[in-house]
């Protein structure tokens, strides 16, 4: 019974109905036209006056001795015999046409639906744990191949999203577990030592406070990402250069203590997005750069547009990082930046300095009309 509910059977019926309807209507019109012509072919005009009777160019003769009644009876009987034969063959032709149209419809619908069967079979085999398979439909550029290409693109985005999700969860669990382990180990050591005095407890309390602050910053970052991803409101215009200037001002005391000179290289640029999330992402990039920047070095924070994309960039003169295909090193801070970039339709790229020292982290953000891939080189000149 499932075959009769399939799209192939429905298409076969539609093909058959169309062909059968047109063919049946044509045969019916031929039958009616032939009947009208036959009924208007009177033998009387040939035989009443003794005129010869011609049939398809052959002289049959004349029948002057038959009465009009006899001629009408002969004519009627002849016409009826002819019409009966025409009707019989027309009926047989209609039945044959119906069967043939069903066979042709079933064959044609099978050819049309073959790519859809392939799409169904492959997508049924694809699981959330393995999104690497693709349809790769062959054939001309028609509706079905475009549908296959759209599904392949969707699978590519899903695979990238799942990969990023797994990495984000791994980074989150790893970075949150470290301060918890530090807090627990210090408290356990103090509790097991009966000689622990007030000074030691103060030191442990200071360690706990620092790690709690660290965890609080991580949670604030996670909340900012969650708000950016779940906010149903329309994105608001954000001035990236204003975010850069605020971050330069806020981080000047920290960079001064670290012996690092901070440089503002912002250019006016506006994007649509969530300002709080973008600020959190830039803070993570700056904090990460300060951690690796050597004393008496420079730290550059920049904004602007480059090859059709807006960007926020942080460049340091640290030891550099090992990069493979422009990939970004792991860590919760950078994972949060990646999540913010993805939620805004952009991406995160890292570039190593030409001399092997220094790293430039670039948060790409699309303009409303941006359709190009991320640039493959850094927007900052020193890389």
C-alpha positions as CSV (number, residue, x, y, z in Angstrom):
1,X,0.0,0.0,0.0
2,X,2.9,2.4,0.6
3,X,3.7,2.3,-3.2
4,X,0.3,3.8,-3.9
5,X,1.0,6.6,-1.5
6,X,4.4,7.4,-3.0
7,X,5.2,10.5,-5.0
8,X,6.3,8.2,-7.9
9,X,2.8,6.6,-8.1
10,X,1.2,10.1,-7.9
11,X,3.4,11.4,-10.7
12,X,2.6,8.3,-12.8
13,X,-1.1,8.9,-12.3
14,X,-0.7,12.5,-13.3
15,X,1.4,11.7,-16.4
16,X,-1.1,9.0,-17.3
17,X,-4.1,11.2,-16.7
18,X,-2.6,13.9,-18.9
19,X,-1.6,11.6,-21.8
20,X,-4.8,9.5,-21.5
21,X,-7.0,12.6,-21.3
22,X,-5.4,14.3,-24.3
23,X,-5.3,11.0,-26.3
24,X,-8.9,10.1,-25.3
25,X,-10.2,13.5,-26.2
26,X,-8.4,13.3,-29.6
27,X,-9.8,9.9,-30.4
28,X,-13.3,11.0,-29.3
29,X,-13.1,14.0,-31.7
30,X,-11.9,11.8,-34.5
31,X,-14.9,9.4,-33.9
32,X,-17.4,12.3,-33.8
33,X,-16.0,13.9,-36.9
34,X,-16.1,10.6,-38.8
35,X,-19.6,9.9,-37.6
36,X,-20.8,13.3,-38.8
37,X,-19.2,12.8,-42.2
38,X,-20.6,9.3,-42.6
39,X,-24.1,10.3,-41.6
40,X,-24.1,13.1,-44.3
41,X,-23.0,10.8,-47.1
42,X,-26.4,9.9,-48.7
43,X,-26.4,7.2,-51.3
44,X,-29.7,8.5,-52.7
45,X,-28.0,11.3,-54.6
46,X,-26.0,8.6,-56.5
47,X,-28.8,6.1,-57.2
48,X,-32.1,7.9,-57.5
49,X,-31.3,9.4,-60.9
50,X,-29.3,6.4,-61.9
51,X,-26.0,8.2,-61.3
52,X,-23.0,5.9,-61.0
53,X,-21.7,5.2,-57.5
54,X,-18.0,5.8,-57.1
55,X,-16.1,4.6,-53.9
56,X,-12.5,5.9,-53.6
57,X,-12.2,6.3,-57.4
58,X,-13.6,2.9,-58.2
59,X,-16.9,2.7,-60.2
60,X,-19.3,0.5,-58.3
61,X,-22.2,1.0,-60.6
62,X,-25.8,2.3,-60.3
63,X,-28.8,0.8,-58.5
64,X,-31.8,2.3,-60.3
65,X,-34.2,-0.4,-59.5
66,X,-34.1,-0.1,-55.6
67,X,-36.7,1.9,-53.8
68,X,-35.9,4.9,-51.6
69,X,-36.9,2.9,-48.5
70,X,-34.5,0.1,-49.5
71,X,-31.7,2.5,-50.1
72,X,-32.2,4.2,-46.7
73,X,-32.2,0.8,-45.0
74,X,-29.0,-0.2,-46.8
75,X,-27.4,3.1,-46.0
76,X,-28.4,3.0,-42.3
77,X,-27.2,-0.6,-41.9
78,X,-23.9,0.2,-43.6
79,X,-23.3,3.3,-41.5
80,X,-24.1,1.4,-38.3
81,X,-21.7,-1.4,-39.1
82,X,-18.9,1.2,-39.9
83,X,-19.6,3.2,-36.7
84,X,-19.6,0.0,-34.6
85,X,-16.2,-1.0,-35.9
86,X,-14.8,2.5,-35.4
87,X,-16.1,2.5,-31.8
88,X,-14.7,-0.9,-31.1
89,X,-11.2,0.0,-32.3
90,X,-11.4,3.4,-30.6
91,X,-12.2,1.7,-27.3
92,X,-9.3,-0.7,-27.7
93,X,-7.0,2.2,-28.6
94,X,-8.2,4.0,-25.4
95,X,-7.4,1.0,-23.2
96,X,-4.0,0.5,-24.8
97,X,-3.3,4.3,-24.5
98,X,-4.2,4.1,-20.8
99,X,-1.9,1.2,-20.1
100,X,0.9,2.7,-22.2
101,X,0.6,6.0,-20.4
102,X,0.8,4.4,-17.0
103,X,4.0,2.5,-18.0
104,X,5.6,5.6,-19.6
105,X,4.5,7.7,-16.6
106,X,6.0,5.2,-14.1
107,X,9.3,5.1,-16.1
108,X,9.6,8.9,-16.5
109,X,8.7,9.6,-12.9
110,X,11.3,7.1,-11.8
111,X,14.0,9.0,-13.8
112,X,12.8,12.3,-12.4
113,X,12.8,11.1,-8.8
114,X,16.1,9.2,-8.9
115,X,18.1,12.1,-7.5
116,X,15.5,12.6,-4.7
117,X,15.9,8.9,-3.8
118,X,19.6,9.5,-3.6
119,X,19.2,12.5,-1.4
120,X,16.8,10.6,0.9
121,X,19.1,7.6,1.1
122,X,22.2,9.6,2.0
123,X,20.5,12.1,4.4
124,X,19.0,9.1,6.2
125,X,22.5,7.6,6.7
126,X,23.9,10.9,7.9
127,X,24.0,11.2,11.7
128,X,24.9,14.1,14.0
129,X,28.2,12.4,14.8
130,X,29.3,12.2,11.2
131,X,28.4,15.1,9.0
132,X,31.3,14.7,6.6
133,X,29.3,13.0,3.9
134,X,28.0,15.0,0.9
135,X,25.5,14.4,-1.8
136,X,27.6,15.6,-4.8
137,X,24.7,15.2,-7.2
138,X,25.9,14.9,-10.8
139,X,23.9,16.2,-13.8
140,X,22.9,19.5,-15.4
141,X,22.3,22.7,-13.4
142,X,18.6,22.1,-12.8
143,X,16.3,22.4,-9.7
144,X,17.4,19.0,-8.2
145,X,21.1,19.6,-8.5
146,X,20.7,23.0,-7.0
147,X,18.7,21.4,-4.2
148,X,21.5,18.9,-3.7
149,X,24.1,21.8,-3.6
150,X,21.9,23.6,-1.0
151,X,21.8,20.5,1.2
152,X,25.6,20.1,0.8
153,X,26.1,23.7,1.9
154,X,23.8,23.1,4.9
155,X,25.7,20.0,5.9
156,X,29.0,22.0,5.6
157,X,27.6,24.7,7.9
158,X,26.2,22.1,10.4
159,X,29.5,20.2,10.4
160,X,31.4,23.4,11.1
161,X,28.9,24.4,13.9
162,X,29.1,20.9,15.5
163,X,32.9,21.0,15.4
164,X,33.0,24.4,16.9
165,X,30.4,23.4,19.6
166,X,32.5,20.3,20.6
167,X,35.6,22.4,20.8
168,X,33.9,25.2,22.7
169,X,32.5,22.7,25.3
170,X,36.0,21.1,25.6
171,X,37.6,24.4,26.2
172,X,35.0,25.5,28.6
173,X,35.2,22.4,30.8
174,X,39.0,22.5,30.7
175,X,39.4,26.2,31.7
176,X,36.7,26.0,34.3
177,X,38.1,22.8,35.8
178,X,41.6,24.4,36.4
179,X,40.6,27.1,38.9
180,X,38.3,24.7,40.7
181,X,41.1,22.2,41.0
182,X,43.4,24.9,42.4
183,X,40.8,26.0,45.0
184,X,40.0,22.4,46.1
185,X,43.7,21.3,46.3
186,X,44.6,24.3,48.5
187,X,41.7,23.9,50.8
188,X,42.3,20.2,51.2
189,X,45.9,20.7,52.0
190,X,45.0,23.3,54.6
191,X,42.3,21.2,56.2
192,X,44.6,18.2,56.4
193,X,47.3,20.2,58.1
194,X,46.4,20.9,61.7
195,X,49.2,23.4,62.1
196,X,47.7,25.7,59.4
197,X,47.7,29.2,60.9
198,X,46.0,32.5,60.2
199,X,48.7,33.6,57.7
200,X,48.4,30.4,55.7
201,X,44.6,30.7,55.6
202,X,44.9,34.3,54.4
203,X,47.2,33.1,51.6
204,X,44.7,30.4,50.7
205,X,41.9,32.9,50.8
206,X,43.8,35.1,48.4
207,X,44.3,32.2,46.0
208,X,40.6,31.3,46.2
209,X,39.7,35.0,45.5
210,X,41.9,35.2,42.4
211,X,40.5,31.9,41.0
212,X,36.9,32.9,41.7
213,X,37.5,36.2,39.9
214,X,38.9,34.3,37.0
215,X,35.9,32.0,36.9
216,X,33.6,35.0,37.2
217,X,35.3,36.5,34.1
218,X,34.8,33.3,32.2
219,X,31.2,33.1,33.2
220,X,30.7,36.7,32.1
221,X,32.1,35.8,28.7
222,X,29.9,32.8,28.4
223,X,26.8,34.9,29.3
224,X,27.8,37.5,26.7
225,X,28.0,34.8,24.1
226,X,24.7,33.3,25.2
227,X,23.0,36.7,25.0
228,X,24.5,37.3,21.5
229,X,23.2,34.0,20.2
230,X,19.8,34.0,21.8
231,X,18.9,37.7,21.4
232,X,15.8,37.8,19.2
233,X,16.0,41.5,18.6
234,X,17.4,43.0,15.5
235,X,21.1,43.8,15.5
236,X,22.0,47.4,16.4
237,X,24.6,49.6,14.7
238,X,27.9,49.3,16.5
239,X,30.9,51.7,16.1
240,X,33.9,49.4,16.2
241,X,36.4,52.3,16.6
242,X,34.6,53.4,19.7
243,X,35.0,49.9,21.2
244,X,38.7,50.0,20.4
245,X,39.2,53.4,22.0
246,X,37.4,52.3,25.2
247,X,39.5,49.1,25.4
248,X,42.7,51.1,24.9
249,X,41.7,53.4,27.7
250,X,40.6,50.6,30.1
251,X,43.7,48.5,29.5
252,X,46.3,51.3,29.8
253,X,46.9,50.7,33.6
254,X,47.3,46.9,33.0
255,X,49.7,47.4,30.1
256,X,51.7,50.0,32.0
257,X,52.3,47.6,34.9
258,X,53.3,44.9,32.4
259,X,55.8,47.3,30.7
260,X,53.9,47.1,27.4
261,X,53.1,50.1,25.2
262,X,49.5,50.0,23.9
263,X,48.8,51.6,20.5
264,X,45.4,52.7,19.2
265,X,45.1,52.2,15.4
266,X,41.4,52.4,15.0
267,X,39.6,53.6,11.9
268,X,35.9,54.5,11.8
269,X,33.7,51.5,10.8
270,X,30.2,50.5,11.6
271,X,28.6,47.0,11.7
272,X,25.3,45.5,12.9
273,X,25.7,43.4,16.0
274,X,25.5,43.1,19.8
275,X,27.9,45.6,21.3
276,X,28.3,43.8,24.6
277,X,29.4,40.6,22.9
278,X,31.8,42.4,20.6
279,X,33.4,44.2,23.6
280,X,33.8,40.9,25.4
281,X,35.5,39.3,22.4
282,X,37.9,42.2,22.0
283,X,38.7,42.1,25.8
284,X,39.6,38.4,25.5
285,X,41.9,39.1,22.5
286,X,43.6,42.0,24.4
287,X,44.0,39.9,27.6
288,X,45.5,37.1,25.7
289,X,47.9,39.4,23.9
290,X,49.0,41.1,27.2
291,X,49.8,37.6,28.7
292,X,52.3,36.9,26.0
293,X,53.7,40.3,25.2
294,X,57.3,40.8,26.3
295,X,58.4,43.8,28.3
296,X,59.1,47.0,26.3
297,X,57.1,45.7,23.4
298,X,54.1,47.2,21.6
299,X,50.5,46.0,21.6
300,X,48.3,47.4,18.8
301,X,44.5,47.4,18.8
302,X,42.9,48.2,15.5
303,X,39.6,48.5,13.7
304,X,38.7,49.2,10.1
305,X,37.6,47.6,6.8
306,X,39.6,45.4,4.5
307,X,38.6,43.6,1.3
308,X,34.9,44.0,1.9
309,X,35.0,43.0,5.7
310,X,35.1,45.0,8.9
311,X,37.5,43.9,11.5
312,X,38.8,44.1,15.1
313,X,42.4,43.2,15.4
314,X,45.0,42.8,18.1
315,X,48.7,42.6,17.3
316,X,51.4,41.7,19.8
317,X,55.2,41.2,19.6
318,X,55.3,38.0,21.6
319,X,57.0,34.7,20.8
320,X,54.3,33.9,18.2
321,X,52.3,30.7,17.9
322,X,52.5,27.7,15.7
323,X,49.8,27.9,13.1
324,X,48.4,25.3,10.7
325,X,46.3,26.6,7.8
326,X,45.4,29.8,9.8
327,X,43.8,27.9,12.6
328,X,43.3,29.5,16.0
329,X,44.9,28.0,19.1
330,X,42.5,26.5,21.7
331,X,41.4,28.1,24.9
332,X,38.2,29.3,26.4
333,X,38.9,33.0,25.7
334,X,39.5,32.5,22.0
335,X,36.6,30.0,21.9
336,X,34.3,32.7,23.1
337,X,35.7,35.1,20.5
338,X,35.0,32.4,17.8
339,X,31.4,32.0,19.1
340,X,30.9,35.8,19.0
341,X,32.3,35.9,15.4
342,X,30.0,33.0,14.3
343,X,26.9,34.6,15.8
344,X,27.6,37.7,13.8
345,X,28.3,35.9,10.6
346,X,32.0,36.4,10.7
347,X,35.1,34.5,11.7
348,X,38.4,34.6,13.6
349,X,41.8,34.4,12.0
350,X,45.3,34.4,13.3
351,X,48.5,35.4,11.5
352,X,52.1,34.9,12.6
353,X,54.7,37.6,12.0
354,X,57.1,37.3,9.1
355,X,60.0,36.8,11.4
356,X,58.3,34.1,13.4
357,X,57.6,36.5,16.3
358,X,54.4,38.2,17.1
359,X,50.8,37.3,16.4
360,X,47.9,39.1,14.9
361,X,44.4,38.0,15.9
362,X,41.6,39.3,13.6
363,X,37.9,39.2,14.3
364,X,36.2,39.5,10.9
365,X,32.7,41.0,10.8
366,X,30.5,41.2,7.7
367,X,29.0,44.3,6.2
368,X,25.3,44.0,5.3
369,X,26.3,43.3,1.6
370,X,29.4,41.2,2.3
371,X,29.4,37.9,0.3
372,X,33.2,37.3,0.0
373,X,35.2,34.8,2.1
374,X,37.5,36.1,4.8
375,X,40.8,37.6,3.5
376,X,43.8,35.3,3.7
377,X,46.2,37.9,4.9
378,X,46.3,40.3,7.8
379,X,44.9,43.8,7.5
380,X,47.8,45.1,9.6
381,X,51.0,46.0,7.8
382,X,53.5,44.6,10.2
383,X,52.5,41.0,9.3
